């Protein structure tokens, strides 16, 4: 089996023309900003979001990427400190959980159905470092793409704090 989890963006991303969102601290939080950023990235046909565990899963930039970004910091942190993490994908009827468990130098990757429907052998093992690099690159690519696509939203204090916290979890070496 093959495991891949990535966000592909073009080298040049045109900034959106209008991104005047007003966020209400009573009703909104970082999830609102992430949803708006993902909706803006989804307008670009060159942007692709892929999860492959044997076969590609149908993921949406608009919905699934926002959900993944909400959880990615916790996933990276828990995988490093506890050796296990789970990422839930629950939009558009997909409703699965990506379970990651460190086993020595390998990471066991399982796709679990949240509705307890039978699933055929969606499990894989990948080198621990390769999984970490994959998640780290996903984080860096999203933050970079968000800043290039929507500078105004990316300058919002909620996004700045979220991005700073997420990137602080990553090694400073760009290859990691």
Backbone as CSV, one residue per row, in Angstrom:
resi,resn,N_x,N_y,N_z,CA_x,CA_y,CA_z,C_x,C_y,C_z
1,UNK,0.832,-1.192,0.000,0.000,0.000,0.000,0.874,1.251,0.000
2,UNK,0.247,2.345,-0.344,0.930,3.620,-0.395,0.189,4.624,0.481
3,UNK,0.956,5.430,1.222,0.368,6.485,2.035,0.874,7.828,1.548
4,UNK,-0.054,8.770,1.347,0.300,10.144,0.999,-0.803,11.055,1.519
5,UNK,-0.402,12.177,2.034,-1.332,13.177,2.545,-0.720,14.515,2.191
6,UNK,-1.273,15.198,1.188,-0.594,16.411,0.736,-1.562,17.442,0.162
7,UNK,-1.077,18.662,0.192,-1.748,19.792,-0.424,-0.826,20.278,-1.526
8,UNK,-1.347,20.272,-2.747,-0.552,20.720,-3.886,-1.057,22.089,-4.312
9,UNK,-0.127,23.035,-4.416,-0.478,24.390,-4.818,0.433,24.824,-5.951
10,UNK,-0.063,25.723,-6.798,0.805,26.211,-7.871,1.902,27.116,-7.312
11,UNK,2.948,27.267,-8.084,4.055,28.118,-7.656,3.590,29.557,-7.452
12,UNK,2.694,30.002,-8.325,2.154,31.352,-8.229,0.676,31.259,-7.861
13,UNK,0.305,31.938,-6.793,-1.099,31.990,-6.371,-1.533,33.445,-6.421
14,UNK,-2.570,33.703,-7.197,-3.056,35.078,-7.267,-3.848,35.398,-6.000
15,UNK,-3.564,36.554,-5.396,-4.323,36.949,-4.206,-5.782,37.173,-4.583
16,UNK,-6.688,36.810,-3.692,-8.110,37.014,-3.973,-8.401,38.502,-4.026
17,UNK,-9.400,38.856,-4.820,-9.729,40.259,-5.021,-10.374,40.885,-3.797
18,UNK,-11.345,40.180,-3.208,-12.027,40.716,-2.036,-12.028,39.668,-0.940
19,UNK,-11.536,40.038,0.203,-11.538,39.103,1.327,-11.921,39.827,2.606
20,UNK,-12.922,40.648,2.487,-13.313,41.477,3.626,-14.284,40.729,4.539
21,UNK,-13.773,39.801,5.272,-14.587,39.079,6.248,-14.455,39.757,7.599
22,UNK,-15.577,39.843,8.280,-15.576,40.362,9.635,-15.944,39.204,10.539
23,UNK,-15.112,38.940,11.511,-15.335,37.815,12.416,-15.803,38.345,13.775
24,UNK,-16.878,37.784,14.252,-17.480,38.168,15.521,-16.947,37.251,16.622
25,UNK,-16.257,37.789,17.616,-15.692,36.940,18.675,-16.746,36.128,19.433
26,UNK,-17.988,36.554,19.380,-19.065,35.811,20.045,-19.507,34.605,19.222
27,UNK,-19.399,34.704,17.909,-19.929,33.659,17.026,-18.857,32.886,16.274
28,UNK,-17.696,33.481,16.112,-16.646,32.896,15.283,-15.418,32.552,16.109
29,UNK,-14.551,31.757,15.502,-13.239,31.456,16.063,-12.331,31.084,14.896
30,UNK,-11.192,30.475,15.177,-10.234,30.149,14.113,-10.867,29.272,13.039
31,UNK,-11.832,28.448,13.411,-12.478,27.586,12.409,-13.154,28.401,11.316
32,UNK,-13.705,29.535,11.666,-14.340,30.398,10.662,-13.306,30.927,9.679
33,UNK,-12.173,31.337,10.192,-11.097,31.850,9.329,-10.576,30.719,8.438
34,UNK,-10.341,29.545,9.019,-9.848,28.410,8.227,-10.845,28.029,7.134
35,UNK,-12.131,28.018,7.455,-13.149,27.690,6.436,-13.113,28.698,5.296
36,UNK,-13.003,29.972,5.630,-12.956,30.996,4.582,-11.689,30.873,3.734
37,UNK,-10.563,30.598,4.374,-9.322,30.412,3.622,-9.416,29.207,2.688
38,UNK,-9.975,28.112,3.180,-10.109,26.910,2.346,-11.085,27.139,1.202
39,UNK,-12.161,27.884,1.460,-13.111,28.204,0.388,-12.422,29.029,-0.697
40,UNK,-11.561,29.938,-0.288,-10.834,30.751,-1.257,-9.841,29.899,-2.055
41,UNK,-9.116,29.021,-1.378,-8.184,28.126,-2.091,-8.927,27.194,-3.040
42,UNK,-10.132,26.792,-2.667,-10.922,25.882,-3.513,-11.323,26.524,-4.837
43,UNK,-11.292,27.839,-4.902,-11.610,28.534,-6.152,-10.517,28.358,-7.201
44,UNK,-9.351,27.918,-6.781,-8.221,27.755,-7.695,-8.172,26.310,-8.193
45,UNK,-8.373,26.079,-9.479,-8.413,24.704,-9.980,-7.090,23.953,-9.860
46,UNK,-5.981,24.674,-9.683,-4.670,24.023,-9.588,-4.385,23.471,-8.198
47,UNK,-5.192,23.841,-7.218,-4.973,23.383,-5.846,-5.610,22.008,-5.683
48,UNK,-4.846,21.080,-5.143,-5.324,19.711,-4.935,-5.011,19.274,-3.503
49,UNK,-5.957,18.559,-2.894,-5.787,18.028,-1.547,-6.019,16.533,-1.640
50,UNK,-5.023,15.750,-1.230,-5.054,14.314,-1.452,-4.698,13.534,-0.195
51,UNK,-5.467,12.507,0.061,-5.120,11.498,1.064,-5.174,10.167,0.337
52,UNK,-4.056,9.470,0.335,-3.982,8.160,-0.303,-3.597,7.150,0.767
53,UNK,-4.418,6.147,0.899,-4.110,5.005,1.758,-4.497,3.786,0.929
54,UNK,-3.566,3.386,0.103,-3.867,2.356,-0.881,-4.508,2.994,-2.097
55,UNK,-5.709,3.520,-1.909,-6.439,4.224,-2.965,-6.693,5.655,-2.503
56,UNK,-6.819,6.584,-3.445,-7.126,7.965,-3.053,-8.526,8.068,-2.439
57,UNK,-8.654,8.908,-1.429,-9.964,9.203,-0.846,-10.471,10.507,-1.442
58,UNK,-11.748,10.612,-1.660,-12.294,11.852,-2.227,-12.339,12.954,-1.170
59,UNK,-11.410,13.884,-1.245,-11.344,14.977,-0.284,-11.656,16.304,-0.960
60,UNK,-12.279,17.169,-0.212,-12.644,18.494,-0.681,-11.716,19.523,-0.057
61,UNK,-11.287,20.487,-0.849,-10.471,21.569,-0.315,-11.345,22.456,0.567
62,UNK,-12.537,22.729,0.107,-13.443,23.643,0.812,-13.800,23.126,2.209
63,UNK,-14.133,21.855,2.342,-14.598,21.335,3.634,-13.548,20.482,4.354
64,UNK,-13.048,19.468,3.679,-12.146,18.523,4.344,-10.822,19.166,4.757
65,UNK,-10.281,20.029,3.915,-9.018,20.675,4.267,-9.187,21.530,5.523
66,UNK,-10.305,22.226,5.639,-10.555,23.034,6.838,-10.597,22.155,8.084
67,UNK,-11.253,21.018,7.981,-11.367,20.092,9.111,-9.990,19.536,9.489
68,UNK,-9.198,19.196,8.490,-7.850,18.678,8.751,-6.996,19.758,9.409
69,UNK,-7.074,20.982,8.901,-6.264,22.059,9.475,-6.651,22.334,10.924
70,UNK,-7.928,22.232,11.255,-8.361,22.417,12.646,-7.648,21.444,13.578
71,UNK,-7.398,20.236,13.107,-6.869,19.161,13.946,-5.371,18.914,13.800
72,UNK,-4.758,19.478,12.768,-3.389,19.094,12.419,-2.376,19.357,13.537
73,UNK,-2.472,20.466,14.218,-1.535,20.749,15.310,-1.600,19.686,16.392
74,UNK,-2.809,19.309,16.785,-2.966,18.257,17.799,-2.431,16.921,17.303
75,UNK,-2.660,16.627,16.035,-2.178,15.361,15.464,-0.653,15.318,15.506
76,UNK,-0.004,16.371,15.062,1.464,16.409,15.054,1.990,16.301,16.485
77,UNK,1.412,17.064,17.396,1.861,17.052,18.788,1.661,15.674,19.430
78,UNK,0.459,15.116,19.287,0.164,13.817,19.911,0.989,12.691,19.316
79,UNK,1.232,12.738,18.035,2.044,11.704,17.402,3.468,11.746,17.956
80,UNK,3.983,12.947,18.144,5.343,13.094,18.665,5.433,12.739,20.152
81,UNK,4.477,13.183,20.959,4.596,13.016,22.414,3.980,11.722,22.935
82,UNK,2.874,11.300,22.348,2.181,10.110,22.855,2.337,8.905,21.928
83,UNK,2.826,9.146,20.721,3.002,8.041,19.781,1.720,7.592,19.107
84,UNK,0.646,8.367,19.280,-0.629,8.012,18.644,-1.449,9.276,18.445
85,UNK,-2.208,9.292,17.361,-3.075,10.432,17.073,-4.195,9.972,16.162
86,UNK,-5.282,10.714,16.186,-6.414,10.426,15.310,-6.865,11.719,14.655
87,UNK,-7.230,11.613,13.397,-7.723,12.749,12.642,-9.069,12.351,12.055
88,UNK,-10.112,13.060,12.418,-11.461,12.737,11.948,-11.789,13.523,10.692
89,UNK,-12.319,12.825,9.699,-12.834,13.438,8.475,-14.321,13.118,8.449
90,UNK,-15.145,14.143,8.638,-16.557,13.867,8.846,-17.481,14.688,7.962
91,UNK,-16.988,15.301,6.953,-17.844,16.073,6.053,-18.197,15.240,4.825
92,UNK,-19.270,15.631,4.173,-19.683,15.088,2.879,-19.830,13.577,2.869
93,UNK,-20.245,13.000,3.973,-20.519,11.573,3.988,-19.307,10.678,4.089
94,UNK,-18.097,11.244,4.111,-16.895,10.423,4.209,-16.839,9.747,5.573
95,UNK,-16.913,10.497,6.627,-16.997,10.037,8.007,-16.063,8.880,8.349
96,UNK,-14.775,9.205,8.260,-13.737,8.235,8.604,-12.753,8.878,9.564
97,UNK,-11.975,8.042,10.205,-10.916,8.498,11.099,-9.604,7.924,10.602
98,UNK,-8.612,8.778,10.517,-7.261,8.357,10.192,-6.536,8.187,11.518
99,UNK,-6.237,6.948,11.882,-5.562,6.649,13.144,-4.093,6.377,12.864
100,UNK,-3.226,7.060,13.585,-1.781,6.940,13.411,-1.177,6.453,14.720
101,UNK,-0.393,5.380,14.643,0.233,4.817,15.831,1.691,4.504,15.530
102,UNK,2.582,5.076,16.322,4.008,4.820,16.141,4.324,3.439,16.691
103,UNK,5.009,2.638,15.866,5.464,1.297,16.246,6.937,1.201,15.892
104,UNK,7.787,1.590,16.827,9.226,1.596,16.554,9.565,2.673,15.547
105,UNK,10.201,2.281,14.459,10.567,3.225,13.406,9.480,3.352,12.338
106,UNK,8.386,2.665,12.536,7.263,2.694,11.596,6.066,3.389,12.237
107,UNK,5.168,3.875,11.400,3.884,4.391,11.851,2.802,3.559,11.189
108,UNK,1.935,2.996,12.020,0.778,2.259,11.514,-0.309,3.284,11.196
109,UNK,-0.863,3.191,9.998,-1.883,4.126,9.533,-3.136,3.325,9.228
110,UNK,-4.214,3.627,9.941,-5.472,2.916,9.746,-6.563,3.902,9.363
111,UNK,-7.413,3.470,8.472,-8.589,4.244,8.128,-9.782,3.530,8.741
112,UNK,-10.429,4.190,9.688,-11.559,3.593,10.401,-12.839,4.314,10.011
113,UNK,-13.884,3.556,9.772,-15.174,4.135,9.445,-15.860,4.589,10.727
114,UNK,-16.229,5.861,10.816,-16.868,6.387,12.020,-18.314,5.917,12.167
115,UNK,-18.886,5.404,11.091,-20.258,4.888,11.138,-20.295,3.380,11.303
116,UNK,-19.114,2.801,11.547,-18.958,1.364,11.759,-19.429,0.524,10.572
117,UNK,-19.293,1.085,9.366,-19.552,0.312,8.156,-18.314,-0.546,7.900
118,UNK,-18.491,-1.731,7.339,-17.312,-2.553,7.042,-16.437,-1.873,5.987
119,UNK,-15.139,-1.906,6.224,-14.184,-1.342,5.262,-13.165,-2.411,4.914
120,UNK,-12.764,-2.420,3.683,-11.786,-3.416,3.263,-10.373,-2.901,3.469
121,UNK,-9.604,-3.618,4.261,-8.175,-3.450,4.493,-7.558,-2.110,4.247
122,UNK,-8.011,-1.053,4.853,-7.401,0.250,4.705,-6.420,0.454,5.848
123,UNK,-5.277,-0.164,5.726,-4.240,-0.074,6.744,-2.893,-0.117,6.026
124,UNK,-1.955,0.594,6.586,-0.628,0.633,5.981,0.390,0.936,7.072
125,UNK,1.633,0.698,6.755,2.751,1.106,7.603,3.671,1.957,6.747
126,UNK,4.200,3.005,7.346,5.142,3.869,6.645,6.230,4.250,7.637
127,UNK,7.414,4.580,7.135,8.465,5.021,8.051,7.992,6.220,8.880
128,UNK,8.308,6.153,10.158,7.885,7.204,11.102,8.303,8.586,10.607
129,UNK,9.547,8.722,10.171,10.040,10.014,9.692,9.300,10.484,8.450
130,UNK,8.929,9.567,7.563,8.211,9.938,6.345,6.822,10.484,6.672
131,UNK,6.151,9.877,7.640,4.828,10.359,8.050,4.962,11.745,8.671
132,UNK,5.951,11.929,9.528,6.174,13.238,10.150,6.460,14.297,9.086
133,UNK,7.314,13.973,8.129,7.627,14.921,7.048,6.371,15.268,6.259
134,UNK,5.548,14.277,5.985,4.308,14.476,5.236,3.386,15.466,5.963
135,UNK,3.190,15.261,7.266,2.325,16.147,8.065,2.931,17.547,8.193
136,UNK,4.241,17.604,8.381,4.921,18.894,8.483,4.797,19.687,7.180
137,UNK,4.972,19.012,6.058,4.861,19.678,4.770,3.435,20.147,4.525
138,UNK,2.452,19.353,4.916,1.050,19.753,4.795,0.813,21.055,5.564
139,UNK,1.332,21.142,6.781,1.166,22.348,7.602,1.829,23.552,6.936
140,UNK,3.072,23.401,6.528,3.804,24.522,5.917,3.151,24.978,4.620
141,UNK,2.741,24.014,3.794,2.140,24.350,2.506,0.839,25.113,2.696
142,UNK,0.021,24.682,3.658,-1.245,25.379,3.885,-1.008,26.805,4.370
143,UNK,-0.157,26.989,5.349,0.089,28.329,5.884,0.624,29.244,4.774
144,UNK,1.560,28.751,3.990,2.122,29.529,2.881,1.040,29.872,1.852
145,UNK,0.232,28.887,1.460,-0.815,29.117,0.460,-1.862,30.094,0.986
146,UNK,-2.226,29.966,2.246,-3.216,30.872,2.840,-2.695,32.310,2.837
147,UNK,-1.439,32.476,3.184,-0.859,33.829,3.215,-0.767,34.436,1.819
148,UNK,-0.455,33.616,0.820,-0.358,34.131,-0.546,-1.733,34.391,-1.153
149,UNK,-2.698,33.526,-0.869,-4.031,33.653,-1.462,-4.858,34.744,-0.790
150,UNK,-4.770,34.844,0.510,-5.629,35.767,1.247,-4.836,36.497,2.333
151,UNK,-4.001,37.451,1.924,-3.160,38.146,2.895,-3.959,38.812,4.017
152,UNK,-5.146,39.327,3.706,-5.945,39.996,4.742,-6.427,38.996,5.800
153,UNK,-6.968,37.868,5.368,-7.423,36.865,6.339,-6.250,36.280,7.114
154,UNK,-5.141,36.046,6.411,-3.970,35.471,7.078,-3.354,36.442,8.073
155,UNK,-3.680,37.721,7.961,-3.183,38.712,8.912,-4.107,38.838,10.133
156,UNK,-5.226,38.143,10.120,-6.134,38.201,11.276,-5.408,37.615,12.489
157,UNK,-5.571,38.224,13.652,-4.860,37.734,14.846,-5.135,36.258,15.161
158,UNK,-6.330,35.776,14.906,-6.630,34.369,15.177,-5.784,33.465,14.289
159,UNK,-5.686,33.833,12.986,-4.889,33.013,12.080,-3.408,33.119,12.428
160,UNK,-2.947,34.330,12.706,-1.534,34.497,13.054,-1.162,33.657,14.263
161,UNK,-2.003,33.654,15.285,-1.731,32.857,16.486,-1.768,31.365,16.162
162,UNK,-2.774,30.947,15.400,-2.910,29.539,15.020,-1.690,29.088,14.215
163,UNK,-1.308,29.870,13.208,-0.167,29.515,12.350,1.125,29.475,13.152
164,UNK,1.311,30.435,14.042,2.523,30.471,14.880,2.589,29.212,15.755
165,UNK,1.460,28.841,16.345,1.419,27.639,17.194,1.690,26.374,16.391
166,UNK,1.091,26.291,15.200,1.277,25.108,14.361,2.728,25.006,13.897
167,UNK,3.260,26.094,13.373,4.620,26.059,12.849,5.657,25.859,13.953
168,UNK,5.343,26.268,15.182,6.264,26.051,16.304,6.431,24.561,16.614
169,UNK,5.458,23.743,16.223,5.548,22.297,16.449,6.497,21.617,15.467
170,UNK,6.820,22.294,14.385,7.593,21.685,13.308,9.080,21.927,13.486
171,UNK,9.880,20.976,13.008,11.335,21.187,13.045,11.686,22.397,12.169
172,UNK,12.766,23.070,12.505,13.178,24.234,11.726,13.830,23.831,10.410
173,UNK,14.295,22.609,10.316,14.891,22.088,9.078,13.776,21.908,8.054
174,UNK,13.844,22.577,6.925,12.803,22.544,5.903,12.582,21.150,5.326
175,UNK,13.527,20.250,5.468,13.347,18.901,4.911,12.581,17.993,5.855
176,UNK,12.319,18.446,7.067,11.626,17.609,8.055,10.150,17.854,8.070
